[in-house]
């Protein structure tokens, strides 16, 4: 809790001092109501990862994979739309999913850093997809019984979709890891590089504690143990080495992002911002 | 005035925009139809996939069909729960899919962790009936389909995946 507020305090202080000017009428309050923050985190993870996957459209290594990555992007962006709609409803300031996706600044996004990292080569993309999808699957299973009708509805839908994502990306990790020396070296490097971003997925802070009081309870330690089991099984089959859990990169949950998010948003939000209010 | 039974008949004629050989009712997308005392019709639909881009089209088609059939007012409501499952596709619709060249879905798997590279029961080819088929990709032309290829008749084909 203390670290969380301290980080937010720094961000607010910088904005006040004019070092990080933030314009726009729809700036999110620095710390929204916990339920809003929680739904934004869930929604933003999927929106940003979905956007990254969509960057592969037309660039996939083979046609089938181009289609698969685009389909997973579609699932994630669909889940994000539902979650951001719920966040807007919980916030009660009249913002819908489009307002939240297209009219927030980077510091207002709550996605985990791993989702915003550039795609890298196909191996990096697929390793990230596996690591994040495995987490998502377990998270949605935990949220199936959440006493929040909207969230439980998204969970029931998403859990079916993410099962396909886990299997598809997991099979690719095995295929590439247990493949040629070149493919194995590349995916091992991807695992090594991405590992320091996995810790943030399991962080629990004041927001998680507050929504747990509302009955939205996720046992992060149990989730991590199951994730470890699933990831270990796939890495072993892929003849890849699991890195040690060293220092982890974090900050996305409180709006402290890598430099990559701003560039991503400048593309994702460009049409809406060039033509505000346009419909098609 | 439109009756609930008549409204279902009308919706039975509204084709799915991506798989026009079956209707939105066949597909299990239409969950409920109610008609208020003043004749206003409310249709509850559920998406097949979270990001299904056909939902707007389906909503429009449902509304237009009911208005054309004499409904005074139509509201279309989207719900996520209970989540759509291919188990809601009836035997008749499955046969229509097969005749159209799309292998119908198997039973949806129970939840829980999934085995990688699990032994999948072979999906019979909708063209020649052979079970000597191979999965090419679990993601196909739309979110709801997988791509297979038949090694007997050499035809690629879509499978409506179980979800």
Boltz contact constraints between the chains, C-beta under 6 A:
constraints:
  - contact:
      token1: [A, 64]
      token2: [B, 137]
      max_distance: 6.0
  - contact:
      token1: [A, 67]
      token2: [B, 139]
      max_distance: 6.0
  - contact:
      token1: [A, 68]
      token2: [B, 137]
      max_distance: 6.0
  - contact:
      token1: [A, 68]
      token2: [B, 139]
      max_distance: 6.0
  - contact:
      token1: [A, 71]
      token2: [B, 139]
      max_distance: 6.0
  - contact:
      token1: [A, 71]
      token2: [B, 143]
      max_distance: 6.0
  - contact:
      token1: [A, 74]
      token2: [B, 51]
      max_distance: 6.0
  - contact:
      token1: [A, 74]
      token2: [B, 143]
      max_distance: 6.0
  - contact:
      token1: [A, 75]
      token2: [B, 50]
      max_distance: 6.0
  - contact:
      token1: [A, 75]
      token2: [B, 51]
      max_distance: 6.0
  - contact:
      token1: [A, 77]
      token2: [B, 51]
      max_distance: 6.0
  - contact:
      token1: [A, 78]
      token2: [B, 50]
      max_distance: 6.0
  - contact:
      token1: [A, 78]
      token2: [B, 51]
      max_distance: 6.0
  - contact:
      token1: [A, 79]
      token2: [B, 50]
      max_distance: 6.0
  - contact:
      token1: [A, 153]
      token2: [B, 80]
      max_distance: 6.0
  - contact:
      token1: [A, 153]
      token2: [B, 81]
      max_distance: 6.0
  - contact:
      token1: [A, 156]
      token2: [B, 81]
      max_distance: 6.0
  - contact:
      token1: [A, 156]
      token2: [B, 83]
      max_distance: 6.0
  - contact:
      token1: [A, 157]
      token2: [B, 50]
      max_distance: 6.0
  - contact:
      token1: [A, 157]
      token2: [B, 80]
      max_distance: 6.0
  - contact:
      token1: [A, 157]
      token2: [B, 83]
      max_distance: 6.0
  - contact:
      token1: [A, 160]
      token2: [B, 163]
      max_distance: 6.0
  - contact:
      token1: [A, 163]
      token2: [B, 114]
      max_distance: 6.0
  - contact:
      token1: [A, 164]
      token2: [B, 138]
      max_distance: 6.0
  - contact:
      token1: [A, 167]
      token2: [B, 114]
      max_distance: 6.0
  - contact:
      token1: [A, 168]
      token2: [B, 138]
      max_distance: 6.0
  - contact:
      token1: [A, 170]
      token2: [B, 116]
      max_distance: 6.0
  - contact:
      token1: [A, 171]
      token2: [B, 116]
      max_distance: 6.0
  - contact:
      token1: [A, 171]
      token2: [B, 117]
      max_distance: 6.0
